[in-house]
Amino acid sequence: MNKQDLLNIKTLGELKKAGYVSRPIKDEMRANLIRRMQSGKAVFEGIIGFNDSVIPDLQRAILSRHNIILLGLRGQAKTRIARLMVNLLDEYIPVVHGSELNDDPLQPLSRYAVDLISERGDNTPIRWMHRSERYAEKLATPDVSIADLIGDLDPIKAAAQKLQYSDERVIHFGLIPRSHRSIFVINELPDLQARIQVALFNILQEKDIQIRGFKIRLPLDIAFVFTANPEDYTNRGSIVTPLKDRIDSQILTHYPKSLTIARQITAQEAKVTEEQQKNIFVPELIRDLIEQIAIEARDSEYVDPNSGVSARLSISAYENLISAAERRMLLNKESKTTARISDIFGVIPSITGKVELVYEGEQEGPIKIAHILINKAIRTQFLNYFPNPEKHKREQELNPFNRITDYFDENHAVQLLLDYSNKDYESTLENIPGLAEVIKKIHPKAGKEERLLLMEFILHGLAEYSFLSKYSLDTGIEFRDMMSGMMTEADEEDEDDFRELRDII
């Protein structure tokens, strides 16, 4: 039967005549998953990096008709996966018209549906419910009550309909009963109070609910999906053991396993306008550095490993990077520009709010840690584009960076301001002896924009390998030779000591 013929069915009698057969939601998801897998159609579109790990586990769980918990750190697409499961539902299913529990006309559940079918028989009106309506989601917070999830007595309903409290019709059903024949998701399950978790026992195992003193049994047909962060088990709450026992499959998520996959996720998720895409060119090097920052954060001794570093860090950082280049372009009244290494220091606000530090003290504050992560990313990626400067420390005649460091050893300093125009940026880099020659030798096919970027990258890389000193200014970055840099640091420390002594006195 085609979709239009199906939607033309308006009564229970017509539904029976058409030979419609209802089935439990987990059987429905299983059958649709099998159909998709056989046809080669993607099941979880837009989920990148999980093809060999998480998705096979999900497929096995759905084929087994299991309730599922997705366990992983922040920003690992747990909620997105849960929402995509709606695509495994039939496009439309019939429900008794006016039923608040999505009653199946062939297997009525609520008192309302039972009474209506008893009264009107085959003339009972039905409506067709789209799969988009068959998804409910609740964020677990400490203030969630049993009434929110399961239900409670409604004294207003009892008074309006002149019913006694012992009548089933005075019950106000919560989110879970109203999700009958649907997917129900509870995010951050450990945050749910233990007594509320206990209320889920019967629903998961015996498929019935208990409301106040009512002897009520509703065989609810629900596919449960839970999400949880391992950090929550110790910091905020836990999943009670009997509830964990009733969740059939626990599936572990993870962060991207390679920089290439991380880049694909960022490219897919970052919100960049058509105007920005047209006017701002982002080289491969810059894209790699943005992802490398998140990778360095996940391995950093300063960042709490139990908290994790969300993929949202890279996404927000990329959006901020584009905006930093756009702002510079607008200030200089230019029509086009290319993202620079110095633009990356404009993404610090995207980093500081997305990492949980082990120590929040003055010395390792979030801004300082953000600088450390950016610098580590530069150091790591430098070796993918240039030879290791440390390798040539004792082989001066083979060191390709000699002319550059010699120039700075002659007491020269170079400032790269964040708001430099394209012209100023180019002239500053071109005036540093040796930079252009290194690029010509190692990257002879680089175009003009890439060549300038690599020239800037050399300065940052040499600073990270202690061949130059680098200082953050309010308006940009300054490069000097190492000796004058150490002298300046010593002078600054002496000044700090003097201020401290003066304050004590």
SULTATA-V493051 format. One line per field, one symbol per residue. burial: 1 if it has 9 or more other C-alpha atoms within 8 Angstrom, else 0. A space follows every 10 residues. Layout:
# SULTATA-V493051
burial = ???
This chain:
# SULTATA-V493051
burial = 0000000011 1111100000 0000111111 0110011000 0011000000 0001111110 1110111111 1111110100 1101110111 0011110010 1111100111 0011011000 1101111111 1001110001 0001011111 1111001100 0010100001 1011111111 1111111111 1110011111 1111001111 1000000101 1111111111 1110001111 0010011011 1010000010 1111110001 0000011011 1110011111 1111011100 0111001111 1011111111 1101110111 0100001111 1111111101 1101101000 0001110111 1011111111 1110000010 0100000010 1111101110 1110010111 1000110111 0111110111 0010000001 1111111111 1111101111 0000011111 1101100000 0000000000 00000
